[in-house]
Amino acid sequence: MTRENNWGREMRLSVLSEEDIEKIDKATVRILRETGVAVYERQSLDILEKHGASVDRNSSIARIPEKLLRESLERAPKKFALSSRDRSKSVKLGFGESYFTNSLQGVKVLDHMTGEIRPSLLSDVATFARVVDFLDIVSFFGVTVVANDVPGEFHYLKELESAVKNTAKHVSHGCHGTNMAKGFVRIGQVIAGGDEELRNAPVVSGLGCPVCPLQFDKANTEAMVEFAKAGIPYDVLSMAMAGASSPISPAGTLVMINAEVLAGTTICELFNPGCPIIYGSVASIMDMRTGVMALGAPERPVINSCVAEVARHYGIPSLVGGISTDGKLPGEQVMMEKVMTGLPPLLAGSDIVFGLGLLCSGIAYSVEQLVIDSEVAGALARIKNSLKVDSESIALEAIEKAGPGGSFLGMRHTLERLRKDVWMPQLIDRNVYDNWLKLGAKDMKDKAKEKTIHILEEHEVKPLEKEQEQEIRKILQECSRLR
C-alpha cells in the first residue's frame, strides 16, 4: 500500500480494518463508561464530575459517559506544531509526515569514554541534548536520562534547564507535582517570550504515563493539569505491558491503551478546550521468563502500528515506541531489534517514532547508540519514502541516450538526482574488504564514537539570551524552596 507525500509515493502498512477499529472504539467506550478509571487527583475528579462523569469519591473512580468522551475528542486539535527556539527546526504534526526522536527518562548511561554503564547525571542531559541538536534526523529532544545527582522532584526542572541550553530544537519532558509543573511552564514562557507566545508557539511540551491498568496517579496528573491549563502539547503516554498490566492479546492491550489515552485526553480538554494532545504508546509485552517489559519483542511493533492507526481514526497525532531493544551493548541483537521495532510503526503512519539511544529495555542509554540509531532512522525513512513517478524520474531521455550497453554513470540525470534518489550513509561501510582494512577496519560502533566526540568538541548550539538565562535561574531558585 502507498500514499502520496511531499517526497512522492510513500510506502504504507495497514493492519486494522475499519471494522476492527470500530470494535476497539466500542470496547473502549464501554470500559470508560462502566469500569471507569481511577483518578487520584482532586481537581481532575471535580471537573469530570462537573461535566457528567459518575465519580465514586471513596474509590476515586470516574466513569466517563460516551457523550463527554466524544466532545473531548472533537476539541482536541488535529494539527499543531512543536515549535523550537530555532523556528526552522519546528515540527508540524498531523500533516502526514513522520518524525523521529530519542527515547527518554532512563536512569543509567553507557559512558562513551569509559565503556562502563553507570547512573546517569545532569551532565549527561547536556551531552545527549547537544548531540540531538546536531543530528538532523532527530526532530526534537526528549530529556534522555534522569539527573540522579539532583535530589527530589527538582531534578525535572534542572534537566529542563540543561536541555533548553543545549539544543535549539523543541524539548519534551515529564514532570511531577503542581509546583514543579508550574516552574516548567514558566521556563517555557521565558523561552517563548510570554504566556500567549508559548500557547501559540510551544517550544516545550509535557508528557506523562497513566499507571496501567486504568489509573492516573496524583503527581503525574497534577503536572498534566498544569500543562493543559498552559495550553502546551501534552503526550498521554500509555505504558501497557501485555500479560501483566494489560491483556496478553494485542487487541485487548489496544483497548487498554485507548482507554487510558482517551481518559487523559478528556481531562486535558475539560481544563482547556483545544489543548494539543499527542496519542502516545510505549506498550509492549512482558517476557514471561524474566518479567522484563520486552522492548525488542516482535509483538511491540504490531501493537504500536495499530496504535498509529487508532490515533489516526480519532485525528490525534501519535507517538509510539520503536527503534528499541533489550540488548545491553551496541551489536547484532540491538540492530536486529531496532530495525524490527522501528519500521512497522513508521510505515503504519505514526507521526513520531521514538526510541533512539535506548539500550537495556529502556534502563540505560548511549550517546553512541543515539548516533547509530540516527543512521537507522535515516535508512527507515528512505524505505518509507519509496519513489516518485513522473517524466523526470522515469528518465526516458537518459535511457534512450545510453541505449543498449551504455552507462548512466556520468549523465547529468544521475548527477542531478544522486542525493535525492540514493540515501548516503555516514557510518555504514560499503568499501571492498581491502580498502576497509586500509581505512582502519572500523566497525559501526568505532565510527559512532568518533562522530560523538567530534560533535561534542565542535558543534555549537544556538545560545539562550542572557536575560533568558537569568530569568530561568530565578525560577529555579524559587522552585528549589518548594521542594
Buried (B, 14 or more C-beta within 10 A) or exposed (E): EEEEBEBBBBBBBEBBEEEBBEBBBEBBBEBBBEEBBBBBBEBBBEBBBEBEBBBEEEEBBBBBBBEBBEBBBEBBBEEBBBBBBBEEBBBBBBBBBBBBBBBBBBBBBBBBEEEEBEBBBBEBBBBBBBBBBBBEBBBBBBBBBBBBEBEEBBBBBBBBBBBBBBBBBBBBBBBBBBBBBBBBBBBBBBBBEEBEBBBEBBBBBBBBBBBBBBBBBBBBBBBBBBBBBBBBBBBBBBBBBBBBBBBBEBBBBBBBBBBBBBBBBBBBBBBBEEBBBBBBBBBBBBBEEEEBBBBBBEBBBBBBBBBBBBBBBBBBBBBBBBBBBBBBBBEEBBBEBBBBBBBBBBBBBBBBBBBBBBBBBBBBBBBBBBBBBBBBBBBBBBEBBBEBEEEEBEBEEBEEEBEEEEEEEEBEBBEEBEEEEEBEEEBBBEEEEEEBEEEEEBEBBEBBBBBBBEBBEEEEBEEBEEEBBEBBEEBBEEBBEEE
